[in-house]
Amino acid sequence: MKVRTRLVASFAYVLLVVIVALTVPLAIVLRDRARSELEALTRTNAQTIAAVLNQDRLKADPRDRRTLIRDVRRYAADVGGRVVILDADGIVIADSTEEDLGESFVTQGRPEVARALASEVHAEVRRSEEEAGDIAVAAAPIIDEGELVGAVRISRDVKTVQENVGR
C-alpha cells in the first residue's frame, strides 16, 4: 500500500472520529432542548386555556356544556393534543375526546392533576403506558375571583419531536 493511500485513509479515519465525537453531544443537547421547549409550550398552553375559563363556564347547566365541549375541541386542535377540563374535585367535565367524562383524573399516574388542584402549574414529558410512548403533559389551575374552581390538563404525543431530533 502506498504512503499516499495510507495517509488519505488515516485522515479520513480521524475526520470520521471527529465528526462522530462532535455530533453525539450535539444530538443530546438538541434532544434536551426540544424536550424543555415542548414542556414550556405545553405549560403555556394550559395556563392560557385556564385563564380563559371561569366558574360560570364550568358550573353551567349540562345542556350548556355543549359550548364548553366545543371550545375544548377547538383548544385541542390548536395545541395538537388532548384537552381535559376538570372541576375542583378532579372530575372530568369536558374532554376533547369525550372518553372520560364524569371520571376522576386524580390518580397516581397523573401527578400534574393533583398539583394543579393544589394551585400549582406543572408540566413534564414522561412515559405513558396507555399511549405506549412518551407524552408531554401539563396542568394548570382554573382560578376565578381568587378561588380554585377546576383545572385544565393537556397531553400531547412527543413522537414527532423525537423523530425530528433523531434525524
Backbone as numpy.savetxt, mean C-alpha at the origin, in Angstrom:
# Nx Ny Nz CAx CAy CAz Cx Cy Cz
48.07 -19.19 -26.80 47.23 -18.02 -26.80 48.12 -16.79 -26.80
47.74 -15.85 -27.65 48.54 -14.64 -27.78 48.38 -13.74 -26.56
49.40 -12.94 -26.34 49.39 -11.99 -25.21 48.24 -11.01 -25.37
48.01 -10.56 -26.58 46.93 -9.59 -26.84 45.57 -10.20 -26.47
45.35 -11.45 -26.81 44.09 -12.13 -26.50 43.91 -12.27 -24.99
44.99 -12.64 -24.30 44.93 -12.75 -22.84 44.63 -11.40 -22.20
45.26 -10.37 -22.71 45.06 -9.02 -22.17 43.62 -8.56 -22.37
43.06 -8.78 -23.55 41.67 -8.40 -23.82 40.73 -9.21 -22.93
40.98 -10.50 -22.77 40.16 -11.34 -21.92 40.24 -10.88 -20.46
41.40 -10.51 -20.01 41.58 -10.03 -18.63 40.82 -8.73 -18.41
40.93 -7.81 -19.35 40.19 -6.54 -19.22 38.69 -6.77 -19.26
38.23 -7.68 -20.10 36.80 -7.99 -20.17 36.32 -8.58 -18.84
37.13 -9.45 -18.26 36.76 -10.04 -16.96 36.69 -8.98 -15.87
37.69 -8.11 -15.81 37.71 -7.04 -14.80 36.51 -6.11 -15.00
36.22 -5.79 -16.23 35.08 -4.91 -16.53 33.76 -5.57 -16.09
33.61 -6.83 -16.33 32.41 -7.57 -15.92 32.27 -7.58 -14.40
33.36 -7.82 -13.70 33.34 -7.82 -12.23 32.95 -6.45 -11.70
33.48 -5.39 -12.27 33.16 -4.03 -11.83 31.69 -3.72 -12.08
31.18 -4.09 -13.23 29.77 -3.84 -13.55 28.86 -4.56 -12.55
29.14 -5.82 -12.28 28.33 -6.58 -11.32 28.45 -5.98 -9.92
29.67 -5.61 -9.55 29.90 -5.05 -8.21 29.15 -3.72 -8.02
28.96 -2.96 -9.07 28.24 -1.69 -8.95 26.73 -1.85 -9.14
26.31 -2.83 -9.91 24.89 -3.00 -10.22 24.11 -3.58 -9.04
24.67 -4.53 -8.33 23.95 -5.17 -7.22 23.59 -4.15 -6.13
24.54 -3.35 -5.63 24.15 -2.36 -4.61 23.13 -1.34 -5.16
23.27 -0.97 -6.41 22.33 -0.04 -7.01 20.92 -0.63 -7.03
20.80 -1.90 -7.38 19.50 -2.56 -7.41 18.89 -2.62 -6.01
19.70 -2.86 -5.00 19.20 -2.91 -3.63 18.70 -1.53 -3.19
19.45 -0.50 -3.51 19.03 0.87 -3.18 17.74 1.22 -3.90
17.65 0.88 -5.17 16.43 1.17 -5.94 15.22 0.43 -5.37
15.40 -0.83 -4.98 14.31 -1.61 -4.39 13.82 -0.97 -3.09
14.76 -0.58 -2.23 14.38 0.04 -0.96 13.70 1.39 -1.17
14.19 2.14 -2.12 13.60 3.45 -2.40 12.18 3.29 -2.98
12.01 2.37 -3.89 10.69 2.13 -4.47 9.71 1.69 -3.39
10.16 0.86 -2.49 9.31 0.38 -1.39 8.89 1.53 -0.48
9.85 2.38 -0.10 9.52 3.49 0.80 8.63 4.52 0.11
8.84 4.74 -1.19 7.97 5.66 -1.92 6.55 5.11 -2.04
6.42 3.80 -2.24 5.11 3.18 -2.30 4.39 3.28 -0.96
5.12 3.05 0.12 4.53 3.21 1.46 4.05 4.64 1.68
4.89 5.61 1.31 4.53 7.02 1.49 3.31 7.39 0.65
3.28 6.92 -0.59 2.14 7.22 -1.46 0.85 6.61 -0.92
0.93 5.37 -0.46 -0.25 4.70 0.09 -0.72 5.41 1.35
0.21 5.83 2.20 -0.13 6.57 3.42 -0.82 7.90 3.07
-0.27 8.60 2.10 -0.85 9.87 1.68 -2.25 9.68 1.10
-2.43 8.64 0.30 -3.76 8.35 -0.25 -4.77 8.10 0.85
-4.39 7.30 1.85 -5.30 6.99 2.96 -5.65 8.26 3.75
-4.66 9.10 4.01 -4.92 10.34 4.74 -5.82 11.27 3.95
-5.63 11.34 2.65 -6.45 12.21 1.81 -7.90 11.76 1.82
-8.13 10.48 1.66 -9.50 9.96 1.67 -10.13 10.17 3.04
-9.37 9.92 4.11 -9.89 10.12 5.47 -10.27 11.57 5.71
-9.52 12.50 5.13 -9.81 13.92 5.32 -11.12 14.34 4.66
-11.50 13.63 3.61 -12.73 13.97 2.88 -13.97 13.46 3.60
-13.81 12.37 4.32 -14.97 11.73 4.96 -15.27 12.38 6.31
-16.55 12.33 6.69 -16.95 12.84 8.00 -18.02 11.93 8.59
-18.43 12.24 9.80 -19.38 11.40 10.52 -20.70 11.27 9.78
-21.18 12.35 9.18 -22.46 12.30 8.47 -22.43 11.28 7.34
-21.33 11.21 6.62 -21.23 10.26 5.51 -21.13 8.83 6.00
-20.50 8.63 7.16 -20.35 7.28 7.69 -21.61 6.79 8.39
-22.32 7.69 9.03 -23.51 7.30 9.80 -24.78 7.36 8.96
-24.66 7.57 7.68 -25.83 7.71 6.81 -26.68 6.45 6.84
-27.94 6.64 6.53 -28.88 5.53 6.39 -28.30 4.54 5.38
-28.43 3.22 5.62 -27.84 2.25 4.69 -28.26 2.48 3.23
-29.46 3.02 2.99 -29.84 3.30 1.60 -29.00 4.41 1.02
-28.58 5.35 1.88 -27.75 6.46 1.41 -26.28 6.07 1.28
-25.92 4.89 1.74 -24.53 4.45 1.64 -24.14 4.12 0.21
-25.13 4.05 -0.66 -24.80 3.81 -2.08 -23.84 4.88 -2.58
-24.05 6.12 -2.13 -23.16 7.21 -2.54 -21.76 6.96 -2.00
-21.66 6.55 -0.74 -20.36 6.26 -0.14 -19.68 5.11 -0.88
-20.42 4.06 -1.20 -19.83 2.92 -1.92 -19.37 3.33 -3.31
-20.16 4.17 -3.98 -19.75 4.67 -5.30 -18.45 5.47 -5.18
-18.38 6.32 -4.15 -17.16 7.11 -3.94 -15.97 6.22 -3.63
-16.19 5.18 -2.83 -15.10 4.26 -2.48 -14.58 3.54 -3.72
-15.47 3.16 -4.61 -15.03 2.53 -5.86 -14.18 3.50 -6.68
-14.60 4.77 -6.72 -13.83 5.77 -7.45 -12.45 5.97 -6.81
-12.41 6.03 -5.47 -11.13 6.16 -4.78 -10.22 4.97 -5.11
-10.81 3.77 -5.13 -10.03 2.57 -5.43 -9.44 2.63 -6.83
-10.22 3.11 -7.78 -9.72 3.24 -9.15 -8.60 4.28 -9.19
-8.75 5.35 -8.43 -7.72 6.41 -8.41 -6.40 5.93 -7.81
-6.47 5.13 -6.75 -5.24 4.69 -6.08 -4.72 3.37 -6.62
-5.51 2.69 -7.43 -5.05 1.43 -8.01 -5.00 0.30 -7.01
-5.97 0.26 -6.11 -6.00 -0.80 -5.11 -7.38 -0.94 -4.51
-7.43 -1.53 -3.35 -8.68 -1.74 -2.63 -8.82 -0.69 -1.53
-10.01 -0.12 -1.40 -10.29 0.87 -0.36 -11.42 0.34 0.50
-11.21 0.36 1.81 -12.21 -0.10 2.77 -12.43 1.01 3.79
-13.71 1.29 4.07 -14.07 2.28 5.08 -14.63 1.52 6.28
-14.12 1.85 7.46 -14.52 1.17 8.69 -15.18 2.16 9.64
-16.10 1.66 10.46 -16.65 2.53 11.50 -15.69 2.53 12.69
-16.04 3.21 13.76 -15.14 3.35 14.91 -14.87 2.03 15.62
-15.68 1.01 15.37 -15.46 -0.31 15.96 -14.68 -1.24 15.04
-14.32 -0.78 13.86 -13.56 -1.59 12.92 -14.41 -2.46 12.01
-15.70 -2.18 11.95 -16.61 -2.94 11.09 -16.65 -2.28 9.71
-16.56 -3.08 8.66 -16.55 -2.57 7.29 -17.93 -2.04 6.93
-17.99 -0.75 6.56 -19.26 -0.16 6.13 -19.26 0.15 4.63
-18.07 0.17 4.02 -17.96 0.34 2.57 -16.67 -0.32 2.11
-16.76 -1.04 1.01 -15.63 -1.79 0.50 -15.68 -1.71 -1.02
-14.57 -1.31 -1.63 -14.56 -1.16 -3.08 -14.80 -2.49 -3.79
-14.52 -3.59 -3.12 -14.78 -4.91 -3.73 -16.09 -5.52 -3.22
-16.67 -4.93 -2.22 -17.91 -5.39 -1.58 -17.80 -6.81 -1.04
-16.58 -7.26 -0.73 -16.36 -8.62 -0.23 -16.64 -8.76 1.26
-16.27 -7.77 2.04 -16.27 -7.92 3.49 -17.23 -6.97 4.21
-18.28 -6.54 3.57 -19.23 -5.63 4.22 -19.78 -6.25 5.50
-19.76 -5.47 6.59 -20.29 -5.94 7.86 -19.32 -6.76 8.69
-18.14 -7.04 8.18 -17.17 -7.84 8.93 -16.18 -6.95 9.67
-15.62 -7.49 10.75 -14.62 -6.76 11.53 -13.26 -6.88 10.85
-12.57 -5.76 10.74 -11.22 -5.74 10.17 -10.16 -5.60 11.26
-10.58 -5.68 12.52 -9.64 -5.59 13.63 -9.14 -7.00 13.91
-8.04 -7.36 13.24 -7.46 -8.69 13.39 -5.95 -8.56 13.53
-5.32 -9.64 13.97 -3.86 -9.63 14.10 -3.19 -9.46 12.75
-3.82 -9.96 11.71 -3.25 -9.86 10.37 -3.34 -8.48 9.76
-4.06 -7.58 10.41 -4.21 -6.20 9.93 -3.86 -5.20 11.03
-2.60 -5.14 11.44 -2.23 -4.23 12.54 -2.45 -2.76 12.22
-2.43 -2.41 10.93 -2.64 -1.02 10.55 -4.03 -0.52 10.94
-5.01 -1.41 10.96 -6.37 -1.03 11.33 -6.43 -0.66 12.81
-5.84 -1.49 13.65 -5.82 -1.19 15.08 -5.12 0.13 15.35
-4.05 0.41 14.63 -3.34 1.68 14.83 -4.18 2.86 14.36
-4.90 2.68 13.24 -5.76 3.77 12.76 -6.89 4.04 13.74
-7.43 2.99 14.33 -8.50 3.16 15.31 -7.98 3.71 16.63
-6.65 3.74 16.78 -6.01 4.41 17.92 -5.51 5.79 17.50
-6.05 6.30 16.39 -5.75 7.65 15.85 -4.34 7.81 15.33
-3.74 6.73 14.84 -2.41 6.79 14.23 -2.52 6.43 12.75
-1.68 7.03 11.95 -1.59 6.67 10.53 -0.45 5.66 10.41
-0.69 4.59 9.67 0.34 3.57 9.53 0.33 3.04 8.10
1.53 2.79 7.56 1.68 2.20 6.23 2.88 1.26 6.24
2.77 0.20 5.46 3.88 -0.74 5.34 3.69 -1.61 4.11
4.78 -2.25 3.71 4.72 -3.27 2.66 4.99 -4.58 3.37
4.09 -5.55 3.17 4.23 -6.82 3.86 3.69 -7.96 3.01
3.98 -9.17 3.44 3.51 -10.38 2.76 2.05 -10.63 3.12
1.26 -10.97 2.12 -0.14 -11.32 2.34 -0.37 -12.74 1.85
-0.82 -13.58 2.75 -1.11 -14.97 2.36 -2.35 -15.02 1.47
-3.33 -14.15 1.73 -4.54 -14.12 0.91 -4.22 -13.76 -0.53
-3.33 -12.79 -0.71 -2.97 -12.33 -2.05 -1.81 -13.12 -2.64
-1.19 -13.96 -1.84 -0.04 -14.78 -2.25 1.08 -13.91 -2.82
1.37 -12.82 -2.13 2.43 -11.91 -2.55 2.52 -10.73 -1.61
3.39 -9.80 -1.95 3.54 -8.60 -1.14 2.46 -7.59 -1.49
2.00 -6.85 -0.46 1.04 -5.78 -0.66 1.50 -4.56 0.13
1.10 -3.40 -0.36 1.30 -2.16 0.39 -0.03 -1.85 1.05
0.00 -1.60 2.35 -1.21 -1.27 3.08 -1.00 0.01 3.87
-2.09 0.74 4.03 -2.06 1.94 4.86 -3.44 2.12 5.46
-3.47 2.68 6.65 -4.73 2.99 7.29 -4.59 4.33 7.98
-5.66 5.10 7.91 -5.68 6.43 8.52 -7.00 6.62 9.26
-6.95 7.29 10.40 -8.19 7.53 11.14 -9.06 8.58 10.45
-10.37 8.43 10.59 -11.31 9.46 10.13 -11.74 10.21 11.39
-11.36 11.45 11.46 -11.65 12.26 12.64 -12.57 13.40 12.23
-13.67 13.53 12.94 -14.65 14.57 12.65 -14.91 15.34 13.94
-14.65 16.62 13.92 -14.82 17.50 15.07 -14.10 16.96 16.30
-12.87 16.49 16.10 -12.04 16.00 17.18 -12.36 14.60 17.67
-13.31 13.93 17.06 -13.73 12.59 17.50 -13.41 11.57 16.42
-12.87 10.43 16.85 -12.61 9.34 15.93 -13.94 8.70 15.53
-14.24 8.69 14.24 -15.50 8.12 13.76 -15.31 6.91 12.86
-14.06 6.60 12.52 -13.81 5.46 11.66 -12.39 5.46 11.15
-12.16 4.67 10.10 -10.83 4.58 9.51 -10.95 4.21 8.04
-9.91 4.55 7.31 -9.78 4.18 5.90 -8.60 3.23 5.79
-8.78 2.14 5.07 -7.68 1.20 4.82 -7.54 1.02 3.32
-6.31 1.17 2.85 -6.00 0.97 1.43 -5.01 -0.18 1.33
-5.22 -1.04 0.36 -4.24 -2.09 0.07 -4.05 -2.15 -1.44
-2.82 -2.39 -1.84 -2.52 -2.50 -3.27 -1.39 -3.49 -3.47
-1.42 -4.15 -4.60 -0.42 -5.13 -4.98 0.87 -4.39 -5.35
2.01 -4.95 -4.98 3.28 -4.32 -5.30 4.04 -5.07 -6.39
3.36 -6.01 -7.03 4.00 -6.83 -8.05 4.60 -5.98 -9.17
3.87 -4.99 -9.65 4.35 -4.14 -10.75 5.62 -3.40 -10.35
5.65 -2.88 -9.12 6.84 -2.16 -8.64 8.02 -3.11 -8.55
7.80 -4.31 -8.04 8.88 -5.28 -7.92 9.41 -5.71 -9.29
8.51 -5.84 -10.26 8.94 -6.21 -11.61 9.80 -5.10 -12.23
9.39 -3.85 -12.01 10.17 -2.73 -12.54 11.55 -2.66 -11.92
11.64 -2.89 -10.62 12.94 -2.88 -9.95 13.79 -4.04 -10.46
13.15 -5.19 -10.66 13.88 -6.36 -11.17 14.50 -6.11 -12.53
13.75 -5.38 -13.36 14.30 -5.06 -14.69 15.45 -4.09 -14.57
